[in-house]
Amino acid sequence: MKNSLKVERAKKDMTQQDLAKQIGVSRQTINSIEAGKYVPSTVLALKIARCFDVAVESIFELEEND
């Protein structure tokens, strides 16, 4: 799964720690999502999308092998 989480954070001048605190996870979780090592749960993906006021699909995208 591809994601544009880092881009969305940059648009809002937000650190990984800022985002993590806002949605209630660790900074390491955000780092793992951005690196593609961790696929967030539906609830977490929805919280992230809500934080940026965008649709989930604008941040997370399925790849052919998913």
C-alpha positions as CSV (number, residue, x, y, z in Angstrom):
1,M,0.0,0.0,0.0
2,K,1.4,3.4,-1.0
3,N,0.7,6.5,1.1
4,S,1.3,10.2,0.9
5,L,1.3,10.8,4.6
6,K,4.7,12.6,4.6
7,V,3.4,15.0,1.9
8,E,0.2,15.7,3.9
9,R,2.3,16.4,7.0
10,A,4.5,18.7,5.0
11,K,1.6,20.7,3.7
12,K,0.5,21.4,7.3
13,D,4.1,21.8,8.6
14,M,3.5,19.0,11.0
15,T,6.1,16.6,12.5
16,Q,5.6,12.9,13.0
17,Q,5.3,13.6,16.7
18,D,2.6,16.2,16.2
19,L,0.5,13.9,14.1
20,A,1.1,11.0,16.5
21,K,-0.1,13.0,19.5
22,Q,-3.1,14.3,17.6
23,I,-4.4,10.8,16.7
24,G,-3.2,9.0,19.8
25,V,-0.4,6.7,18.5
26,S,3.4,6.7,18.9
27,R,5.8,8.6,16.6
28,Q,7.2,5.2,15.6
29,T,3.8,4.1,14.3
30,I,3.7,7.2,12.0
31,N,7.3,6.5,10.9
32,S,6.4,2.8,10.1
33,I,3.3,3.9,8.1
34,E,5.3,6.4,6.1
35,A,8.0,3.8,5.4
36,G,5.4,1.3,4.2
37,K,6.4,-1.2,6.9
38,Y,3.0,-1.0,8.6
39,V,-0.5,-0.8,7.2
40,P,-2.8,1.1,9.5
41,S,-6.1,-0.3,10.7
42,T,-9.3,1.2,9.2
43,V,-9.9,3.2,12.3
44,L,-6.4,4.6,12.3
45,A,-6.6,5.4,8.6
46,L,-9.8,7.3,9.2
47,K,-8.3,9.2,12.1
48,I,-5.4,10.3,9.9
49,A,-7.7,11.3,7.0
50,R,-9.9,13.3,9.4
51,C,-6.8,15.1,10.8
52,F,-5.9,16.3,7.3
53,D,-9.6,16.9,6.3
54,V,-9.3,14.6,3.3
55,A,-10.7,11.3,2.1
56,V,-8.8,8.2,3.1
57,E,-8.2,7.4,-0.6
58,S,-6.3,10.6,-1.1
59,I,-3.7,9.4,1.5
60,F,-3.7,5.7,1.1
61,E,-3.6,3.8,-2.3
62,L,-3.7,0.1,-3.0
63,E,-0.9,-1.2,-5.2
64,E,-1.3,-4.1,-7.7
65,N,0.2,-6.7,-5.3
66,D,-2.0,-5.7,-2.4
